[in-house]
């Protein structure tokens, strides 16, 4: 999906807690979608920054969703717990959403979606890298204003 286009919809099961997350149910809120896996070293390196961003931006109504991609469920849960991730996590074991709808070929990748459901930014790589860190902050700010 391209910047400015509608974010592809999905419904994926949560790791813990009841039910699933339907992206459409988050319409009206800015959303950060982070595609990751427990076996991905750069994903682990950005985990702390994602959690800090979640804690900072949730006060402004930003929803974060971690989409675990092609992973063993137990490994993913252990990784998320080890890195102190508290934002909602969903499983995309088949890769149907990650590869099929979002075209993610390697993780981590992050999409920032505005309140209207349109993609504001796509970052292919860890948000902790120098150039992506600023882009991420600007994209979240734009999504909040959208």
N, C-alpha and C positions, 0 to 999 in steps of 0.2 A: 504493500500500500504506500501511496505517495503522501507527502506532506500536503495538507489541505483536503485530502479525501477522507471519507468516513472510515473510522476504525472498524475492521471486520469484527462482527459479533461472535460471541462464543458463550458457552455455558460449560464450566469445568468444575469437577468436584474439589472441595477443600481438602487439605491434609487432615485437619482436625475440625471438630465442631460439626454442626449439622449442615447438610445440604451442599449447595454448589454456589458459585459466583457466576452471575449472568452479567456480562459487560453492559447490556442495555439498562440494567437496574441502577447503574452508576451514572447514567445520563444526568446532566445538570451539575456534576462535580468534575473538576480536573482529575485526570487519572494518569498514574505512572505505571506502565506495564513493563516489568523487567523479566526477560526470558533468560533462564540460567539453568545450571545443572551442578550437582555435587562434585562431579569429576572435572569441572572446569576451574583451572587455577585462577584466571583473571576474575571469574565470578566470585571466588572466595575473597579476592583482594578488594572488591568493591562492596562487599556485604556490609561492612561497618558504616561506610558512607551512605549506603541506601537506608540503613536503619536510622542513622542520624537525620537524614533528609525526611524520612517518614515522621519521626518525632517532631521535627521542625514544621513541616508543611501541613500535617493533619489538622493543626489548629486553624489553618486557613481553608479547611474543607477538602484538601487534596487526598484522594484515595490512592493507595499503593496496592498493587497486586503482583506477586511473584508467580511466574509461570514456570514450573519445573518441567524440563524437556528431556525426553529419552533417558530416564533415570530409574534406579531402583528406589522404590518408595522409602524403604528404611534408611538408605544412604542419604537421601534428600532430607528426611526429617532430622537425622543426626547432624547433618551439615548446618541446617537452619538453626537448630538448637545450639550448636557449638558457636555459631556466630551471633547468637542473641537476636535473631530476626523475629519481630513480633507482628509485622504486617501480614495480611492474609496471603496464604499460599495455595495454589491450585496445581493439580497434576495434569500434564499433557503427555502421558506415557506413549501414546501412539504418534505424537508429533503432528496430528492433524491440524491443530490450530497454529502451532509454532511454525512448522515448515509449510503446511498447506495454505493457510490463510494469511500469515504474516511474512512468509518467505524467508524466515530466519534460517541461515545456513550454518552459522556457528555462534555460540553464545560467548559472552553476554551480548545481548542487544536490548535496547530500551526504547520504548515508544512513549511519548507524552501526548495525551489526548485532552483536548479542550472540553469545556462544559457542553458544547454542542455535539460532541462525539467525533469531531474532526481531528486528525493527527496534526499536532503542532510541531513535533520534532521526532526524528529517528536517529538514534546513536548506535552505530555498529561498533561495539567495543566497550571496554569498561569506563564507566562515568568518572573513574578516578584518574584517568590519564589527563595530562595538562590541558589539552585543547577541549576535551569533552566535558570537563568539570564546569567550565564557564558556560558552555552551550546548554548543559543540563539545567543549571540555575536559571538561565534566561528563558528556556523553554517552559519550565514550571511557572515562572512569573507570567509568561504570556498566556499559559493555560488558565491561571487564576483570573486574569483579566478578561478572558474570552467569554 
